[in-house]
Amino acid sequence: MSDLETFRAETRDWLETNCPAEMCEPVRDDDDVFWGGRNATFKNEAQKAWFEACVAKGYTVPEWPEAYGGAGLSPVEGKVLKQEMARIKARPPLSSFGIWMLGPALLQFGNEEQKVHYLNQIARGEIRWCQGYSEPGSGSDLVSLQTFGEDKGDHWIVNGQKIWTSYADKADWIFCLVRTDKSDKYRGISFLLFDMESEGVSTKPILLISGNSPFCETFFDNVKVPKHQIVGELNRGWDVAKYLLGHEREMISNMGGGDGSGSLGKAMKPSLGTDAMGRLDEPILRAQLAELDVDALAFKAMAERFMDELKTKKNHPATPNMMKYVGTELNKRRHELVMSAGGSEALEWESEASGGGAKSRDWLRTKANSIEGGTSEVMLNVISKRILELPDG
């Protein structure tokens, strides 16, 4: 056997031995997702056992170096692990903005002390992060942000406000864009890390039309941030921010492939019924679902190619914009079809039978997908200029 075939066989054996059957079931509620953090609790023993096994193996961040809590896998080995986890429909052992966004930025821009300190905490699920980017009036035009850090010698005093801060009320720390020089729009922003329990930090949940509230307003009132908690160079935080945004958009785009449970049309057969040939009994909806399934498969193939290019540093800088646009729009289509197939029952909002109106609430939530992480309109502008090289106007 080749080395890669041996690795696949060993990985398959390890997963079958260490992944509890409950961790291969579809995610049903928020408690089925483990986010880690100072105040984290496990839903059950299976979730705890799966997480601890992956931490010990380095599989919460398999391609990170072992010195930073990873398994030190090569990109191709990491791909095999992902394929084998998908084969048994294993849940991620740990969900984390630290893994998806901050970690890659620290690997690229952090100093060695920061990498050893923060990356190991992220890998072990000991610290839960939130992102301090958008502000009222500074969303798509992010470089216009006004949260300001006043230089006090060995620390900054930060004042300002962030908005749409996902899970800020549950996070331990924040990675935050702060203006440290008012004379330069782009080269006057620094990338700071600080504890959400710092004096002067407060949060306020924002209620969405779905009835849920993952987003918050976050306020900074004379927050003290030590100088060593800056990532990258002073006033060059925009470089870090752009790099991190690429990974955020890739993360958001992943929803374009669905929940990994397979064909949406197949899942709808029990509720819609079938004809004599075993097909969905609604021909128009059947065609729309088939088109979605094909587009989702094409998106998965595109995403896999783009990730391979990224790992070999051959990707186009605007690739994340394209993935983000296609992924979020595909996810919106998926939930529109779920609502269409569900009929009047999908409009139900509160009963136990509907899971508290899960279909309608999830459908409403997708409307934010084309806003967060950069609006679809902004993504199309970037694609037209940087990939298609179309002129302005």
C-alpha positions in Angstrom: 0.0 0.0 0.0 1.1 3.6 -0.6 1.7 5.8 2.4 -1.6 7.7 1.7 -3.6 4.5 1.4 -2.1 3.3 4.7 -3.0 6.6 6.3 -6.6 6.3 5.0 -6.9 2.8 6.4 -5.5 3.9 9.8 -7.7 6.9 9.9 -10.8 4.8 9.1 -9.9 2.4 11.9 -9.3 5.3 14.3 -12.6 6.9 13.5 -14.6 3.7 13.8 -13.0 3.1 17.2 -13.3 6.6 18.6 -16.3 8.3 17.1 -19.5 7.4 19.1 -22.5 6.5 17.0 -24.4 9.5 18.5 -21.8 11.8 16.9 -22.7 10.5 13.5 -26.3 11.6 13.7 -27.6 14.9 12.2 -27.3 18.1 14.3 -30.8 18.7 15.7 -30.3 21.7 18.0 -27.7 24.2 19.2 -26.6 21.9 22.0 -25.5 19.3 19.5 -22.7 21.8 18.5 -19.8 22.1 20.9 -18.2 25.5 20.9 -15.8 25.2 23.8 -14.8 28.1 26.0 -14.3 28.9 29.7 -18.0 28.1 30.5 -18.5 25.3 28.1 -20.6 22.2 29.1 -21.1 19.0 27.2 -24.5 17.8 26.1 -23.8 14.2 26.8 -20.9 11.7 27.4 -20.7 10.9 23.7 -20.0 14.5 22.8 -17.4 14.7 25.5 -15.7 11.5 24.5 -15.5 12.5 20.8 -14.1 15.9 21.6 -11.5 14.6 24.0 -10.4 11.9 21.6 -9.9 14.5 18.8 -8.0 16.9 21.1 -5.6 14.1 22.1 -5.1 13.2 18.4 -4.8 16.8 17.2 -7.9 16.4 15.1 -9.7 19.5 16.2 -7.1 21.4 14.0 -5.5 18.5 12.1 -3.3 20.5 9.7 -1.9 22.9 12.4 1.6 22.0 13.6 1.8 19.8 16.6 3.5 22.6 18.6 0.2 24.5 18.3 -2.2 21.7 19.2 -2.6 20.2 15.7 -1.8 16.8 14.2 0.7 18.2 11.7 -1.1 16.6 8.8 -0.1 17.5 5.3 -2.9 19.1 3.1 -3.5 15.8 1.3 -3.7 13.9 4.6 -6.1 16.6 6.0 -8.3 16.0 2.9 -8.3 12.3 3.5 -9.4 12.8 7.2 -12.2 15.2 6.0 -13.4 12.6 3.5 -13.4 9.8 6.1 -15.3 11.9 8.6 -17.8 12.8 5.9 -18.1 9.1 5.0 -19.5 8.3 8.5 -21.2 11.7 8.8 -19.2 12.5 11.9 -19.9 15.9 13.5 -17.0 18.3 13.9 -15.6 17.7 17.5 -15.3 21.5 18.0 -16.8 24.5 16.3 -14.9 27.7 16.7 -14.2 31.1 15.2 -10.8 30.6 16.5 -10.3 27.6 14.2 -12.0 29.0 11.1 -10.8 32.6 11.2 -8.4 33.8 14.0 -6.2 30.7 13.8 -5.2 31.1 10.2 -4.5 34.8 10.8 -2.3 34.0 13.8 -0.4 31.4 11.8 0.3 34.0 9.1 0.8 37.1 11.2 1.3 36.2 14.9 4.6 36.1 16.7 5.8 32.8 18.1 4.7 33.6 21.7 1.1 34.4 20.4 1.0 31.2 18.4 2.0 28.9 21.2 -0.3 30.7 23.7 -3.5 31.2 21.7 -3.4 28.4 19.1 -3.1 25.7 21.7 -6.0 27.2 23.7 -8.1 27.2 20.5 -7.2 23.7 19.6 -8.1 22.5 23.1 -11.4 24.3 23.1 -10.4 26.4 26.1 -11.2 29.8 24.6 -14.2 31.0 22.6 -13.7 33.9 20.3 -16.0 36.5 18.7 -15.2 39.0 15.8 -15.1 42.8 16.3 -15.3 44.1 12.8 -18.5 45.8 11.7 -19.7 49.1 13.3 -22.9 51.2 12.8 -22.2 52.9 9.5 -19.1 50.8 8.8 -20.2 47.4 7.4 -19.3 47.0 3.7 -17.1 50.1 4.0 -15.2 48.5 6.9 -12.2 50.8 6.7 -14.3 53.7 7.8 -14.5 52.2 11.3 -14.2 54.6 14.2 -13.5 52.5 17.4 -10.4 54.2 18.6 -7.4 53.0 20.7 -5.6 55.8 22.5 -1.9 55.1 23.1 -1.0 55.1 26.8 2.5 53.8 26.6 2.3 50.2 27.5 -1.4 49.8 26.6 -4.3 51.3 24.6 -7.5 52.7 26.0 -10.2 51.6 23.6 -13.6 53.3 23.1 -16.3 52.6 20.5 -18.9 50.2 19.4 -19.2 47.1 17.2 -22.4 45.6 15.8 -23.4 42.2 14.4 -20.9 40.6 16.8 -21.8 36.9 16.5 -22.1 35.2 20.0 -20.4 38.2 21.7 -22.5 37.4 24.8 -21.0 33.9 24.9 -17.4 34.6 23.9 -14.4 34.7 26.1 -12.2 36.9 23.9 -12.6 39.1 20.9 -10.3 39.8 17.9 -11.0 43.4 17.1 -10.2 46.1 14.5 -9.3 49.3 16.3 -8.3 52.6 14.8 -4.9 53.6 16.3 -4.1 56.4 13.8 -6.8 58.8 12.6 -4.7 60.3 9.8 -4.7 57.3 7.5 -7.8 55.4 6.6 -6.1 52.1 5.7 -2.8 52.3 7.5 -4.3 53.4 10.7 -6.0 50.3 11.9 -4.6 47.7 14.3 -5.7 44.1 15.0 -6.1 43.7 18.8 -7.0 40.7 21.0 -8.6 41.2 24.4 -10.7 39.5 27.1 -14.5 40.1 27.0 -14.4 40.2 30.7 -12.2 43.3 30.6 -13.6 46.3 32.5 -15.6 48.5 30.1 -16.8 45.7 27.7 -20.6 45.1 27.5 -22.9 43.4 25.0 -26.5 43.6 24.0 -28.3 40.9 21.9 -29.9 41.9 18.6 -33.2 40.1 18.0 -33.5 38.9 14.3 -36.7 38.3 12.3 -36.2 34.5 12.9 -36.7 35.1 16.6 -33.2 34.0 17.4 -30.3 36.2 18.5 -26.8 35.0 17.5 -25.8 38.7 17.0 -25.0 41.4 19.5 -24.1 45.0 19.8 -20.7 45.3 21.6 -19.6 48.4 23.5 -16.1 49.5 24.6 -15.9 52.1 27.4 -12.3 52.9 28.3 -11.1 49.3 27.8 -7.5 48.7 28.7 -5.6 46.5 26.1 -1.9 45.6 26.7 0.4 46.4 23.9 1.6 42.8 23.5 -2.0 41.8 22.4 -1.6 43.3 19.0 -1.3 40.9 16.0 1.0 42.0 13.2 2.4 45.5 12.9 1.0 48.7 14.5 -1.4 50.4 12.1 -1.2 47.5 9.6 -4.2 45.6 11.0 -6.0 45.9 7.7 -3.5 43.4 6.2 -4.5 40.9 8.9 -8.2 41.8 8.5 -8.3 41.1 4.8 -6.5 37.8 5.2 -9.0 36.7 7.9 -12.0 37.9 5.8 -11.0 35.4 3.2 -11.2 32.6 5.6 -14.5 33.9 7.0 -16.0 34.0 3.6 -14.9 30.4 2.9 -16.5 29.4 6.2 -19.8 31.1 5.3 -19.7 29.6 1.8 -19.6 26.1 3.2 -23.3 26.2 3.9 -23.8 26.1 0.1 -23.2 22.3 0.2 -26.0 21.8 2.7 -25.9 19.9 5.9 -24.2 16.8 4.5 -27.3 14.6 4.8 -27.6 14.0 1.1 -30.2 14.9 -1.6 -32.8 17.4 -0.5 -35.3 15.8 -2.9 -34.8 12.4 -1.3 -35.4 13.9 2.2 -38.7 15.3 1.0 -40.2 12.1 -0.3 -42.1 11.3 3.0 -43.9 14.6 3.1 -44.5 15.1 -0.7 -45.3 11.5 -1.7 -44.2 9.7 -4.8 -45.6 8.7 -8.1 -45.7 5.2 -9.6 -42.1 5.4 -10.6 -41.0 6.3 -7.1 -40.3 10.0 -8.0 -41.6 13.0 -6.1 -45.2 13.6 -6.9 -44.8 17.3 -7.7 -43.1 17.6 -11.1 -42.2 21.3 -11.0 -40.8 21.1 -7.5 -39.0 17.8 -8.4 -37.2 19.6 -11.3 -36.2 22.5 -9.0 -34.9 20.1 -6.3 -32.9 18.1 -8.9 -31.4 21.4 -10.2 -30.4 22.3 -6.6 -28.9 18.9 -6.0 -26.8 19.2 -9.1 -25.7 22.8 -8.3 -24.8 21.7 -4.8 -22.6 18.9 -6.1 -20.9 21.4 -8.5 -20.4 23.8 -5.7 -18.7 21.1 -3.5 -16.4 20.2 -6.4 -15.6 23.9 -6.9 -14.9 24.4 -3.2 -12.6 21.4 -3.0 -10.6 22.7 -6.0 -10.3 26.1 -4.4 -9.2 24.7 -1.1 -6.5 22.7 -2.8 -5.4 25.8 -4.6 -5.3 27.8 -1.4 -3.2 25.2 0.4 -0.6 25.3 -2.5 -0.8 29.1 -2.6 -2.1 29.0 -6.2 -5.5 30.5 -5.5 -6.8 33.8 -6.9 -7.1 36.5 -4.1 -10.8 36.9 -5.0 -11.7 33.2 -4.8 -13.3 33.5 -1.3 -15.6 36.3 -2.7 -16.8 33.9 -5.4 -17.3 31.0 -3.0 -19.1 33.2 -0.5 -21.5 34.6 -3.1 -22.3 31.2 -4.6 -22.5 29.4 -1.3 -24.9 31.8 0.4 -27.2 32.2 -2.6 -27.4 28.4 -3.0 -28.3 28.1 0.7 -31.1 30.6 0.3 -32.4 28.6 -2.7 -32.3 25.4 -0.6 -34.4 26.9 2.2 -36.9 28.5 -0.3 -37.5 25.0 -1.6 -37.9 23.6 1.9 -40.6 26.2 2.5 -42.3 25.4 -0.8 -42.4 21.7 -0.2 -43.7 22.2 3.4 -46.7 24.2 2.3 -48.8 25.8 5.1 -47.2 23.5 7.7 -43.8 25.1 7.0 -45.2 28.4 8.1 -45.9 27.1 11.6 -44.0 29.1 14.2 -44.2 27.6 17.7 -45.4 24.0 18.0 -43.4 21.1 19.3 -44.3 19.1 16.1 -42.5 21.7 14.0 -39.5 22.0 16.3 -40.5 25.5 17.3 -41.0 26.5 13.7 -37.5 25.3 12.6 -38.2 25.5 8.9 -39.6 29.0 8.9 -36.9 30.3 11.3 -34.1 28.7 9.3 -35.5 30.2 6.1 -35.7 33.7 7.6 -32.1 33.3 9.0 -30.7 32.6 5.5 -31.7 36.2 4.5 -28.7 37.4 6.6 -26.3 35.0 4.7 -26.1 37.4 1.8 -25.4 40.4 4.1 -22.9 39.0 6.7 -19.3 38.7 5.7 -19.9 41.1 2.8 -23.1 41.6 0.9 -23.8 39.6 -2.3 -23.8 42.9 -4.2 -20.3 43.7 -2.9 -19.1 40.2 -3.7 -20.4 40.6 -7.3 -18.5 43.9 -7.6 -15.3 42.3 -6.5 -15.8 39.3 -8.8 -16.5 41.6 -11.8 -13.4 43.7 -11.2 -10.8 41.2 -9.9 -11.8 38.0 -11.7 -13.6 39.1 -14.9 -11.6 42.4 -15.0 -14.7 44.4 -16.1 -14.4 48.2 -16.1 -16.1 50.4 -13.4 -19.5 51.8 -14.2 
